Amino acid sequence: MKRRVLVVDDVADIRLMLCYLIEKGEYRVVAEAADGVEAVEMYRVHRPDITIMDIDMPLKSGLDAAREIRQLDSAARIVFCSGGIGRYEQAMEEISQYGDRVVRKPFLPAQLYQAMAS
């Protein structure tokens, strides 16, 4: 059975690329979200096995969304996939508290698969 994934990124082309890469592996995309507010709602509805989430997004950051998701489900698996991590260097401890892995954009597909598998 393929593991279920929620993809969250405010850039539609990035979501498309992530979905393509995820579907090539042993995973199935069950939902997408374009901001942190949608991410929390899609998590509530779909309860994915893994959430791939950008950090720097409108309405609610990925970090804030991850915090809410962890309140809903303390065992949620969240992989942050972001190019905006540099702005959050002071918050790296908090990022690692709410996310299981961090993949920095740009990345190689193998890096994403490794983060999802571990």
MOPAC internal coordinates of N, CA, C and O (Angstrom, degrees):
PM7 1SCF
backbone

  N    0.0000 0     0.00 0     0.00 0    0    0    0
  C    1.4529 1     0.00 0     0.00 0    1    0    0
  C    1.5369 1   109.45 1     0.00 0    2    1    0
  O    1.2310 1   121.13 1   -49.10 1    3    2    1
  N    1.3067 1   115.45 1   130.90 1    3    2    1
  C    1.4602 1   120.17 1  -179.23 1    5    3    2
  C    1.5203 1   110.86 1   -72.79 1    6    5    3
  O    1.2310 1   120.81 1   -38.34 1    7    6    5
  N    1.3346 1   116.06 1   141.66 1    7    6    5
  C    1.4556 1   120.90 1   177.72 1    9    7    6
  C    1.5212 1   109.46 1   -75.20 1   10    9    7
  O    1.2310 1   120.79 1   -37.89 1   11   10    9
  N    1.3206 1   116.09 1   142.11 1   11   10    9
  C    1.4612 1   123.31 1  -173.98 1   13   11   10
  C    1.5275 1   109.92 1   -91.67 1   14   13   11
  O    1.2310 1   120.89 1   -45.38 1   15   14   13
  N    1.3495 1   115.91 1   134.62 1   15   14   13
  C    1.4682 1   121.72 1  -173.69 1   17   15   14
  C    1.5255 1   111.13 1  -128.19 1   18   17   15
  O    1.2310 1   121.34 1   -41.85 1   19   18   17
  N    1.3263 1   115.05 1   138.15 1   19   18   17
  C    1.4676 1   123.63 1   170.11 1   21   19   18
  C    1.5219 1   106.93 1  -104.37 1   22   21   19
  O    1.2310 1   120.11 1   -51.65 1   23   22   21
  N    1.3296 1   117.39 1   128.35 1   23   22   21
  C    1.4676 1   122.98 1  -179.90 1   25   23   22
  C    1.5238 1   108.23 1  -109.30 1   26   25   23
  O    1.2310 1   120.95 1   -54.98 1   27   26   25
  N    1.3432 1   115.78 1   125.02 1   27   26   25
  C    1.4648 1   121.06 1  -177.16 1   29   27   26
  C    1.5268 1   109.60 1  -127.58 1   30   29   27
  O    1.2310 1   120.62 1   -64.10 1   31   30   29
  N    1.3261 1   116.42 1   115.90 1   31   30   29
  C    1.4677 1   122.36 1   175.44 1   33   31   30
  C    1.5202 1   107.53 1  -160.06 1   34   33   31
  O    1.2310 1   120.49 1   -38.34 1   35   34   33
  N    1.3160 1   116.67 1   141.66 1   35   34   33
  C    1.4637 1   119.72 1  -178.16 1   37   35   34
  C    1.5212 1   112.81 1   -78.83 1   38   37   35
  O    1.2310 1   119.15 1   169.29 1   39   38   37
  N    1.3124 1   119.22 1   -10.71 1   39   38   37
  C    1.4677 1   122.89 1   179.57 1   41   39   38
  C    1.5297 1   108.72 1  -101.18 1   42   41   39
  O    1.2310 1   120.98 1   -63.59 1   43   42   41
  N    1.3260 1   115.74 1   116.41 1   43   42   41
  C    1.4618 1   121.34 1  -175.38 1   45   43   42
  C    1.5279 1   112.61 1   -57.62 1   46   45   43
  O    1.2310 1   119.77 1   139.49 1   47   46   45
  N    1.3356 1   118.04 1   -40.51 1   47   46   45
  C    1.4654 1   120.78 1   179.99 1   49   47   46
  C    1.5259 1   111.62 1   -64.63 1   50   49   47
  O    1.2310 1   120.10 1   143.92 1   51   50   49
  N    1.3120 1   117.42 1   -36.08 1   51   50   49
  C    1.4682 1   120.98 1   177.84 1   53   51   50
  C    1.5354 1   109.35 1   -67.60 1   54   53   51
  O    1.2310 1   120.39 1   136.19 1   55   54   53
  N    1.3332 1   116.86 1   -43.81 1   55   54   53
  C    1.4702 1   120.05 1   176.83 1   57   55   54
  C    1.5234 1   110.51 1   -58.03 1   58   57   55
  O    1.2310 1   120.65 1   135.13 1   59   58   57
  N    1.3271 1   116.37 1   -44.87 1   59   58   57
  C    1.4663 1   121.27 1   179.87 1   61   59   58
  C    1.5259 1   110.75 1   -59.09 1   62   61   59
  O    1.2310 1   120.66 1   133.39 1   63   62   61
  N    1.3303 1   116.34 1   -46.61 1   63   62   61
  C    1.4607 1   121.14 1  -179.81 1   65   63   62
  C    1.5297 1   110.82 1   -64.11 1   66   65   63
  O    1.2310 1   120.20 1   136.17 1   67   66   65
  N    1.3423 1   117.22 1   -43.83 1   67   66   65
  C    1.4632 1   120.81 1   178.65 1   69   67   66
  C    1.5269 1   110.92 1   -62.02 1   70   69   67
  O    1.2310 1   120.65 1   135.75 1   71   70   69
  N    1.3154 1   116.36 1   -44.25 1   71   70   69
  C    1.4655 1   120.18 1   178.58 1   73   71   70
  C    1.5211 1   111.28 1   -60.04 1   74   73   71
  O    1.2310 1   120.57 1   137.15 1   75   74   73
  N    1.3284 1   116.51 1   -42.85 1   75   74   73
  C    1.4618 1   121.12 1   178.89 1   77   75   74
  C    1.5350 1   110.49 1   -59.75 1   78   77   75
  O    1.2310 1   120.71 1   131.02 1   79   78   77
  N    1.3420 1   116.25 1   -48.98 1   79   78   77
  C    1.4631 1   120.52 1  -179.06 1   81   79   78
  C    1.5286 1   111.52 1   -63.59 1   82   81   79
  O    1.2310 1   120.88 1   137.71 1   83   82   81
  N    1.3135 1   115.91 1   -42.29 1   83   82   81
  C    1.4665 1   120.42 1  -177.79 1   85   83   82
  C    1.5236 1   110.97 1   -65.47 1   86   85   83
  O    1.2310 1   120.45 1   136.41 1   87   86   85
  N    1.3182 1   116.74 1   -43.59 1   87   86   85
  C    1.4664 1   120.94 1  -178.65 1   89   87   86
  C    1.5339 1   112.24 1   -67.55 1   90   89   87
  O    1.2310 1   120.05 1   156.81 1   91   90   89
  N    1.3348 1   117.51 1   -23.19 1   91   90   89
  C    1.4687 1   120.77 1   177.33 1   93   91   90
  C    1.5238 1   110.94 1   -70.56 1   94   93   91
  O    1.2310 1   120.35 1   154.62 1   95   94   93
  N    1.3124 1   116.95 1   -25.38 1   95   94   93
  C    1.4606 1   121.25 1  -177.83 1   97   95   94
  C    1.5146 1   111.93 1   -92.33 1   98   97   95
  O    1.2310 1   121.41 1    24.55 1   99   98   97
  N    1.2996 1   114.90 1  -155.45 1   99   98   97
  C    1.4617 1   121.63 1  -178.52 1  101   99   98
  C    1.5276 1   110.89 1   -91.17 1  102  101   99
  O    1.2310 1   120.74 1  -138.73 1  103  102  101
  N    1.3112 1   116.19 1    41.27 1  103  102  101
  C    1.4537 1   121.78 1  -174.58 1  105  103  102
  C    1.5258 1   110.09 1  -134.43 1  106  105  103
  O    1.2310 1   121.14 1   -19.26 1  107  106  105
  N    1.3362 1   115.43 1   160.74 1  107  106  105
  C    1.4554 1   121.34 1   176.78 1  109  107  106
  C    1.5225 1   108.09 1  -134.18 1  110  109  107
  O    1.2310 1   120.35 1   -53.15 1  111  110  109
  N    1.3215 1   116.93 1   126.85 1  111  110  109
  C    1.4620 1   121.28 1   177.70 1  113  111  110
  C    1.5251 1   107.46 1   -77.06 1  114  113  111
  O    1.2310 1   121.04 1   -57.98 1  115  114  113
  N    1.3464 1   115.62 1   122.02 1  115  114  113
  C    1.4643 1   119.97 1  -179.72 1  117  115  114
  C    1.5209 1   112.19 1  -101.25 1  118  117  115
  O    1.2310 1   120.56 1   160.95 1  119  118  117
  N    1.3415 1   116.54 1   -19.05 1  119  118  117
  C    1.4671 1   119.89 1   179.50 1  121  119  118
  C    1.5137 1   109.92 1  -165.32 1  122  121  119
  O    1.2310 1   121.65 1   -19.67 1  123  122  121
  N    1.3426 1   114.44 1   160.33 1  123  122  121
  C    1.4577 1   122.89 1   175.42 1  125  123  122
  C    1.5216 1   108.47 1  -130.17 1  126  125  123
  O    1.2310 1   121.17 1   -25.44 1  127  126  125
  N    1.3327 1   115.37 1   154.56 1  127  126  125
  C    1.4626 1   120.96 1   175.72 1  129  127  126
  C    1.5154 1   108.54 1  -144.17 1  130  129  127
  O    1.2310 1   120.67 1   -31.48 1  131  130  129
  N    1.3390 1   116.32 1   148.52 1  131  130  129
  C    1.4628 1   122.29 1  -176.99 1  133  131  130
  C    1.5239 1   113.22 1  -105.07 1  134  133  131
  O    1.2310 1   120.01 1   177.34 1  135  134  133
  N    1.3265 1   117.58 1    -2.66 1  135  134  133
  C    1.4689 1   120.37 1   177.49 1  137  135  134
  C    1.5224 1   108.49 1  -158.93 1  138  137  135
  O    1.2310 1   120.76 1    -6.08 1  139  138  137
  N    1.3250 1   116.14 1   173.92 1  139  138  137
  C    1.4547 1   120.80 1  -176.71 1  141  139  138
  C    1.5128 1   114.16 1   -66.35 1  142  141  139
  O    1.2310 1   120.34 1   147.63 1  143  142  141
  N    1.3191 1   116.95 1   -32.37 1  143  142  141
  C    1.4707 1   120.43 1   178.41 1  145  143  142
  C    1.5267 1   109.51 1   -64.26 1  146  145  143
  O    1.2310 1   120.67 1   131.01 1  147  146  145
  N    1.3338 1   116.32 1   -48.99 1  147  146  145
  C    1.4680 1   120.52 1   177.79 1  149  147  146
  C    1.5255 1   110.94 1   -62.45 1  150  149  147
  O    1.2310 1   120.32 1   143.98 1  151  150  149
  N    1.3243 1   116.99 1   -36.02 1  151  150  149
  C    1.4640 1   121.16 1  -178.76 1  153  151  150
  C    1.5215 1   111.20 1   -58.80 1  154  153  151
  O    1.2310 1   120.47 1   132.72 1  155  154  153
  N    1.3213 1   116.70 1   -47.28 1  155  154  153
  C    1.4632 1   120.99 1   179.90 1  157  155  154
  C    1.5327 1   109.88 1   -62.98 1  158  157  155
  O    1.2310 1   120.32 1   136.15 1  159  158  157
  N    1.3145 1   117.00 1   -43.85 1  159  158  157
  C    1.4640 1   120.66 1  -179.64 1  161  159  158
  C    1.5338 1   111.07 1   -64.35 1  162  161  159
  O    1.2310 1   120.16 1   134.89 1  163  162  161
  N    1.3369 1   117.30 1   -45.11 1  163  162  161
  C    1.4638 1   120.52 1   179.72 1  165  163  162
  C    1.5318 1   110.60 1   -65.17 1  166  165  163
  O    1.2310 1   120.40 1   145.21 1  167  166  165
  N    1.3278 1   116.83 1   -34.79 1  167  166  165
  C    1.4686 1   119.24 1   176.50 1  169  167  166
  C    1.5222 1   109.96 1   -63.71 1  170  169  167
  O    1.2310 1   120.49 1   134.48 1  171  170  169
  N    1.3310 1   116.67 1   -45.52 1  171  170  169
  C    1.4828 1   120.94 1   178.96 1  173  171  170
  C    1.5372 1   111.21 1   -56.65 1  174  173  171
  O    1.2310 1   120.84 1   135.70 1  175  174  173
  N    1.3142 1   116.01 1   -44.30 1  175  174  173
  C    1.4657 1   121.31 1  -175.61 1  177  175  174
  C    1.5291 1   111.98 1   -73.12 1  178  177  175
  O    1.2310 1   120.09 1   135.91 1  179  178  177
  N    1.3426 1   117.43 1   -44.09 1  179  178  177
  C    1.4645 1   121.04 1  -169.07 1  181  179  178
  C    1.5234 1   115.43 1  -102.47 1  182  181  179
  O    1.2310 1   119.56 1   158.97 1  183  182  181
  N    1.3239 1   118.44 1   -21.03 1  183  182  181
  C    1.4736 1   122.26 1  -178.71 1  185  183  182
  C    1.5386 1   111.44 1    44.20 1  186  185  183
  O    1.2310 1   120.57 1  -117.86 1  187  186  185
  N    1.3452 1   116.52 1    62.14 1  187  186  185
  C    1.4695 1   119.61 1  -177.33 1  189  187  186
  C    1.5284 1   112.01 1   -68.65 1  190  189  187
  O    1.2310 1   121.08 1   -18.01 1  191  190  189
  N    1.3228 1   115.55 1   161.99 1  191  190  189
  C    1.4617 1   121.18 1   175.13 1  193  191  190
  C    1.5253 1   110.61 1   -73.32 1  194  193  191
  O    1.2310 1   120.83 1   145.19 1  195  194  193
  N    1.3384 1   116.02 1   -34.81 1  195  194  193
  C    1.4753 1   122.24 1  -178.21 1  197  195  194
  C    1.5210 1   108.31 1  -139.37 1  198  197  195
  O    1.2310 1   120.81 1   -39.03 1  199  198  197
  N    1.3270 1   116.06 1   140.97 1  199  198  197
  C    1.4616 1   121.88 1   172.74 1  201  199  198
  C    1.5251 1   107.71 1  -116.88 1  202  201  199
  O    1.2310 1   120.65 1   -55.62 1  203  202  201
  N    1.3333 1   116.36 1   124.38 1  203  202  201
  C    1.4623 1   122.47 1   174.66 1  205  203  202
  C    1.5229 1   105.35 1  -100.30 1  206  205  203
  O    1.2310 1   119.86 1   -60.82 1  207  206  205
  N    1.3442 1   117.87 1   119.18 1  207  206  205
  C    1.4535 1   119.56 1  -170.64 1  209  207  206
  C    1.5261 1   113.03 1  -136.67 1  210  209  207
  O    1.2310 1   121.76 1   -47.05 1  211  210  209
  N    1.3281 1   114.24 1   132.95 1  211  210  209
  C    1.4604 1   122.30 1   170.62 1  213  211  210
  C    1.5311 1   107.64 1   -70.55 1  214  213  211
  O    1.2310 1   119.96 1   -21.74 1  215  214  213
  N    1.3076 1   117.69 1   158.26 1  215  214  213
  C    1.4672 1   120.69 1   178.50 1  217  215  214
  C    1.5232 1   111.02 1   -96.49 1  218  217  215
  O    1.2310 1   120.55 1   132.75 1  219  218  217
  N    1.3061 1   116.56 1   -47.25 1  219  218  217
  C    1.4671 1   121.80 1  -173.90 1  221  219  218
  C    1.5313 1   109.62 1   -91.26 1  222  221  219
  O    1.2310 1   121.06 1   -81.05 1  223  222  221
  N    1.3479 1   115.58 1    98.95 1  223  222  221
  C    1.4629 1   121.08 1  -177.73 1  225  223  222
  C    1.5255 1   110.06 1  -139.34 1  226  225  223
  O    1.2310 1   120.56 1   -19.76 1  227  226  225
  N    1.3334 1   116.54 1   160.24 1  227  226  225
  C    1.4700 1   119.99 1   177.80 1  229  227  226
  C    1.5310 1   112.04 1   -74.08 1  230  229  227
  O    1.2310 1   121.10 1   -15.30 1  231  230  229
  N    1.3185 1   115.49 1   164.70 1  231  230  229
  C    1.4613 1   125.82 1   176.94 1  233  231  230
  C    1.5228 1   113.61 1    68.30 1  234  233  231
  O    1.2310 1   120.35 1   130.37 1  235  234  233
  N    1.3147 1   116.93 1   -49.63 1  235  234  233
  C    1.4629 1   121.47 1   178.20 1  237  235  234
  C    1.5252 1   107.17 1  -155.28 1  238  237  235
  O    1.2310 1   120.58 1   -51.54 1  239  238  237
  N    1.3111 1   116.49 1   128.46 1  239  238  237
  C    1.4681 1   119.59 1  -178.74 1  241  239  238
  C    1.5256 1   110.43 1   -67.05 1  242  241  239
  O    1.2310 1   121.12 1   -17.79 1  243  242  241
  N    1.3141 1   115.46 1   162.21 1  243  242  241
  C    1.4584 1   120.03 1   175.75 1  245  243  242
  C    1.5112 1   111.77 1   -62.04 1  246  245  243
  O    1.2310 1   120.53 1   146.00 1  247  246  245
  N    1.3131 1   116.59 1   -34.00 1  247  246  245
  C    1.4607 1   120.78 1   178.26 1  249  247  246
  C    1.5337 1   111.02 1   -64.79 1  250  249  247
  O    1.2310 1   120.53 1   135.17 1  251  250  249
  N    1.3300 1   116.59 1   -44.83 1  251  250  249
  C    1.4675 1   120.31 1   177.82 1  253  251  250
  C    1.5310 1   110.96 1   -65.33 1  254  253  251
  O    1.2310 1   120.71 1   139.96 1  255  254  253
  N    1.3267 1   116.24 1   -40.04 1  255  254  253
  C    1.4680 1   120.07 1   178.30 1  257  255  254
  C    1.5291 1   110.37 1   -64.70 1  258  257  255
  O    1.2310 1   120.26 1   138.03 1  259  258  257
  N    1.3261 1   117.11 1   -41.97 1  259  258  257
  C    1.4692 1   120.87 1   178.76 1  261  259  258
  C    1.5199 1   111.02 1   -62.11 1  262  261  259
  O    1.2310 1   120.86 1   140.34 1  263  262  261
  N    1.3056 1   115.96 1   -39.66 1  263  262  261
  C    1.4691 1   120.71 1   177.75 1  265  263  262
  C    1.5395 1   109.96 1   -59.01 1  266  265  263
  O    1.2310 1   120.44 1   134.64 1  267  266  265
  N    1.3298 1   116.77 1   -45.36 1  267  266  265
  C    1.4698 1   121.11 1   178.96 1  269  267  266
  C    1.5238 1   111.85 1   -66.72 1  270  269  267
  O    1.2310 1   120.82 1   139.44 1  271  270  269
  N    1.3274 1   116.03 1   -40.56 1  271  270  269
  C    1.4615 1   120.10 1   179.18 1  273  271  270
  C    1.5213 1   110.01 1   -62.73 1  274  273  271
  O    1.2310 1   120.04 1   138.39 1  275  274  273
  N    1.3178 1   117.54 1   -41.61 1  275  274  273
  C    1.4739 1   121.13 1   178.33 1  277  275  274
  C    1.5299 1   111.35 1   -64.23 1  278  277  275
  O    1.2310 1   120.14 1   150.27 1  279  278  277
  N    1.3320 1   117.34 1   -29.73 1  279  278  277
  C    1.4688 1   119.53 1   175.10 1  281  279  278
  C    1.5288 1   110.59 1   -69.18 1  282  281  279
  O    1.2310 1   120.64 1   145.09 1  283  282  281
  N    1.3298 1   116.37 1   -34.91 1  283  282  281
  C    1.4660 1   120.84 1   176.80 1  285  283  282
  C    1.5297 1   111.76 1   -72.15 1  286  285  283
  O    1.2310 1   121.42 1   141.92 1  287  286  285
  N    1.3341 1   114.90 1   -38.08 1  287  286  285
  C    1.4606 1   120.81 1  -173.95 1  289  287  286
  C    1.5300 1   108.71 1  -150.66 1  290  289  287
  O    1.2310 1   120.33 1   -78.81 1  291  290  289
  N    1.3113 1   116.98 1   101.19 1  291  290  289
  C    1.4697 1   120.71 1  -176.15 1  293  291  290
  C    1.5296 1   112.22 1   -64.97 1  294  293  291
  O    1.2310 1   119.84 1   162.20 1  295  294  293
  N    1.3290 1   117.91 1   -17.80 1  295  294  293
  C    1.4616 1   121.57 1   179.93 1  297  295  294
  C    1.5314 1   112.73 1   -95.46 1  298  297  295
  O    1.2310 1   119.61 1  -173.58 1  299  298  297
  N    1.3244 1   118.35 1     6.42 1  299  298  297
  C    1.4733 1   121.46 1  -179.26 1  301  299  298
  C    1.5243 1   110.12 1   -56.97 1  302  301  299
  O    1.2310 1   120.71 1   -42.79 1  303  302  301
  N    1.3353 1   116.24 1   137.21 1  303  302  301
  C    1.4697 1   121.19 1   176.09 1  305  303  302
  C    1.5125 1   107.84 1   -98.54 1  306  305  303
  O    1.2310 1   120.73 1   -60.79 1  307  306  305
  N    1.3298 1   116.22 1   119.21 1  307  306  305
  C    1.4630 1   122.06 1  -177.28 1  309  307  306
  C    1.5165 1   109.00 1  -125.29 1  310  309  307
  O    1.2310 1   121.10 1   -53.39 1  311  310  309
  N    1.3319 1   115.51 1   126.61 1  311  310  309
  C    1.4632 1   121.88 1   174.46 1  313  311  310
  C    1.5121 1   106.56 1  -113.17 1  314  313  311
  O    1.2310 1   120.72 1   -63.81 1  315  314  313
  N    1.3282 1   116.22 1   116.19 1  315  314  313
  C    1.4579 1   119.79 1   175.48 1  317  315  314
  C    1.5166 1   108.15 1   -79.35 1  318  317  315
  O    1.2310 1   120.50 1   -47.93 1  319  318  317
  N    1.3150 1   116.66 1   132.07 1  319  318  317
  C    1.4572 1   123.44 1   179.01 1  321  319  318
  C    1.5198 1   105.85 1  -129.73 1  322  321  319
  O    1.2310 1   120.54 1   -81.24 1  323  322  321
  N    1.3257 1   116.58 1    98.76 1  323  322  321
  C    1.4588 1   118.59 1  -169.30 1  325  323  322
  C    1.5205 1   112.61 1  -148.22 1  326  325  323
  O    1.2310 1   121.83 1   -32.20 1  327  326  325
  N    1.3182 1   114.11 1   147.80 1  327  326  325
  C    1.4591 1   120.73 1   172.15 1  329  327  326
  C    1.5062 1   110.63 1   -97.31 1  330  329  327
  O    1.2310 1   120.02 1   169.76 1  331  330  329
  N    1.3172 1   117.57 1   -10.24 1  331  330  329
  C    1.4605 1   122.58 1  -177.24 1  333  331  330
  C    1.5083 1   113.74 1   -92.75 1  334  333  331
  O    1.2310 1   119.99 1  -163.64 1  335  334  333
  N    1.3228 1   117.62 1    16.36 1  335  334  333
  C    1.4561 1   120.80 1  -175.83 1  337  335  334
  C    1.5309 1   111.46 1   -64.50 1  338  337  335
  O    1.2310 1   120.04 1   147.85 1  339  338  337
  N    1.3199 1   117.53 1   -32.15 1  339  338  337
  C    1.4663 1   120.89 1  -179.15 1  341  339  338
  C    1.5137 1   112.99 1   -54.34 1  342  341  339
  O    1.2310 1   120.53 1   145.20 1  343  342  341
  N    1.3167 1   116.60 1   -34.80 1  343  342  341
  C    1.4662 1   120.68 1   178.32 1  345  343  342
  C    1.5172 1   112.57 1   -70.79 1  346  345  343
  O    1.2310 1   120.90 1   164.84 1  347  346  345
  N    1.3123 1   115.88 1   -15.16 1  347  346  345
  C    1.4648 1   120.89 1  -175.74 1  349  347  346
  C    1.5249 1   112.49 1  -111.11 1  350  349  347
  O    1.2310 1   119.92 1  -161.85 1  351  350  349
  N    1.3289 1   117.76 1    18.15 1  351  350  349
  C    1.4621 1   120.39 1  -177.01 1  353  351  350
  C    1.5261 1   112.20 1   -53.76 1  354  353  351
  O    1.2310 1   119.85 1   141.65 1  355  354  353
  N    1.3432 1   117.89 1   -38.35 1  355  354  353
  C    1.4557 1   119.57 1   178.59 1  357  355  354
  C    1.5282 1   110.66 1   -67.57 1  358  357  355
  O    1.2310 1   119.86 1   157.20 1  359  358  357
  N    1.3031 1   117.87 1   -22.80 1  359  358  357
  C    1.4653 1   121.74 1  -176.72 1  361  359  358
  C    1.5325 1   112.18 1   -98.95 1  362  361  359
  O    1.2310 1   119.67 1  -165.76 1  363  362  361
  N    1.3304 1   118.23 1    14.24 1  363  362  361
  C    1.4717 1   120.43 1  -176.72 1  365  363  362
  C    1.5264 1   111.93 1   -58.30 1  366  365  363
  O    1.2310 1   119.83 1   145.43 1  367  366  365
  N    1.3198 1   117.94 1   -34.57 1  367  366  365
  C    1.4587 1   120.33 1   177.95 1  369  367  366
  C    1.5317 1   109.78 1   -63.53 1  370  369  367
  O    1.2310 1   120.86 1   137.06 1  371  370  369
  N    1.3268 1   115.97 1   -42.94 1  371  370  369
  C    1.4554 1   120.10 1   178.65 1  373  371  370
  C    1.5327 1   110.74 1   -68.52 1  374  373  371
  O    1.2310 1   120.26 1   142.11 1  375  374  373
  N    1.3202 1   117.10 1   -37.89 1  375  374  373
  C    1.4596 1   120.72 1   177.35 1  377  375  374
  C    1.5218 1   109.83 1   -59.78 1  378  377  375
  O    1.2310 1   120.04 1   135.48 1  379  378  377
  N    1.3297 1   117.53 1   -44.52 1  379  378  377
  C    1.4583 1   119.94 1  -179.94 1  381  379  378
  C    1.5260 1   111.69 1   -73.15 1  382  381  379
  O    1.2310 1   119.64 1   159.49 1  383  382  381
  N    1.3221 1   118.29 1   -20.51 1  383  382  381
  C    1.4564 1   121.41 1   176.74 1  385  383  382
  C    1.5330 1   110.85 1   -72.42 1  386  385  383
  O    1.2310 1   120.23 1   142.98 1  387  386  385
  N    1.3248 1   117.16 1   -37.02 1  387  386  385
  C    1.4613 1   121.02 1  -175.74 1  389  387  386
  C    1.5174 1   113.79 1  -101.44 1  390  389  387
  O    1.2310 1   120.06 1   165.14 1  391  390  389
  N    1.3266 1   117.48 1   -14.86 1  391  390  389
  C    1.4623 1   120.46 1   178.55 1  393  391  390
  C    1.5128 1   110.35 1  -118.62 1  394  393  391
  O    1.2310 1   120.87 1   -33.23 1  395  394  393
  N    1.3314 1   115.93 1   146.77 1  395  394  393
  C    1.4535 1   120.58 1   179.89 1  397  395  394
  C    1.5217 1   111.58 1   -81.62 1  398  397  395
  O    1.2310 1   120.48 1   148.25 1  399  398  397
  N    1.3060 1   116.69 1   -31.75 1  399  398  397
  C    1.4678 1   122.83 1  -179.81 1  401  399  398
  C    1.5181 1   109.13 1  -147.17 1  402  401  399
  O    1.2310 1   121.25 1   -19.50 1  403  402  401
  N    1.3445 1   115.22 1   160.50 1  403  402  401
  C    1.4629 1   121.82 1   174.76 1  405  403  402
  C    1.5213 1   107.48 1  -129.51 1  406  405  403
  O    1.2310 1   121.02 1   -53.73 1  407  406  405
  N    1.3334 1   115.66 1   126.27 1  407  406  405
  C    1.4658 1   122.28 1   175.00 1  409  407  406
  C    1.5157 1   105.95 1  -116.29 1  410  409  407
  O    1.2310 1   120.73 1   -57.28 1  411  410  409
  N    1.3165 1   116.20 1   122.72 1  411  410  409
  C    1.4654 1   120.70 1  -178.36 1  413  411  410
  C    1.5209 1   110.53 1   -89.53 1  414  413  411
  O    1.2310 1   121.06 1   -47.85 1  415  414  413
  N    1.3295 1   115.57 1   132.15 1  415  414  413
  C    1.4706 1   121.55 1   174.51 1  417  415  414
  C    1.5189 1   107.95 1   -79.24 1  418  417  415
  O    1.2310 1   119.60 1   -36.44 1  419  418  417
  N    1.3006 1   118.37 1   143.56 1  419  418  417
  C    1.4626 1   128.11 1    -9.04 1  421  419  418
  C    1.5293 1   110.33 1   -71.59 1  422  421  419
  O    1.2310 1   120.43 1   -25.86 1  423  422  421
  N    1.3158 1   116.79 1   154.14 1  423  422  421
  C    1.4554 1   121.76 1  -176.88 1  425  423  422
  C    1.5197 1   109.85 1  -137.23 1  426  425  423
  O    1.2310 1   121.33 1   -17.01 1  427  426  425
  N    1.3073 1   115.07 1   162.99 1  427  426  425
  C    1.4625 1   121.18 1   173.09 1  429  427  426
  C    1.5278 1   107.80 1   -91.52 1  430  429  427
  O    1.2310 1   119.38 1   -32.74 1  431  430  429
  N    1.3221 1   118.78 1   147.26 1  431  430  429
  C    1.4624 1   120.30 1   178.55 1  433  431  430
  C    1.5319 1   112.58 1   -51.70 1  434  433  431
  O    1.2310 1   120.44 1   141.33 1  435  434  433
  N    1.3270 1   116.76 1   -38.67 1  435  434  433
  C    1.4667 1   120.01 1  -179.81 1  437  435  434
  C    1.5209 1   112.07 1   -60.21 1  438  437  435
  O    1.2310 1   120.06 1   146.12 1  439  438  437
  N    1.3376 1   117.50 1   -33.88 1  439  438  437
  C    1.4610 1   120.85 1   178.30 1  441  439  438
  C    1.5277 1   110.51 1   -66.60 1  442  441  439
  O    1.2310 1   120.29 1   139.88 1  443  442  441
  N    1.3143 1   117.05 1   -40.12 1  443  442  441
  C    1.4600 1   121.02 1   178.01 1  445  443  442
  C    1.5202 1   110.07 1   -65.74 1  446  445  443
  O    1.2310 1   119.93 1   133.29 1  447  446  445
  N    1.3270 1   117.73 1   -46.71 1  447  446  445
  C    1.4643 1   121.20 1  -179.20 1  449  447  446
  C    1.5241 1   110.92 1   -61.97 1  450  449  447
  O    1.2310 1   120.83 1   139.56 1  451  450  449
  N    1.3194 1   116.02 1   -40.44 1  451  450  449
  C    1.4674 1   120.21 1   178.73 1  453  451  450
  C    1.5277 1   111.12 1   -62.88 1  454  453  451
  O    1.2310 1   120.39 1   136.10 1  455  454  453
  N    1.3213 1   116.85 1   -43.90 1  455  454  453
  C    1.4684 1   120.77 1   179.97 1  457  455  454
  C    1.5282 1   110.46 1   -65.28 1  458  457  455
  O    1.2310 1   120.13 1   142.84 1  459  458  457
  N    1.3093 1   117.36 1   -37.16 1  459  458  457
  C    1.4607 1   120.32 1   179.78 1  461  459  458
  C    1.5225 1   111.75 1   -71.23 1  462  461  459
  O    1.2310 1   120.15 1   145.47 1  463  462  461
  N    1.3194 1   117.32 1   -34.53 1  463  462  461
  C    1.4652 1   122.02 1  -176.55 1  465  463  462
  C    1.5219 1   112.54 1   -77.23 1  466  465  463
  O    1.2310 1   120.38 1   150.29 1  467  466  465
  N    1.3228 1   116.87 1   -29.71 1  467  466  465
  C    1.4700 1   118.63 1  -174.76 1  469  467  466
  C    1.5017 1   112.95 1   -87.52 1  470  469  467
  O    1.2310 1   120.10 1   180.00 1  471  470  469

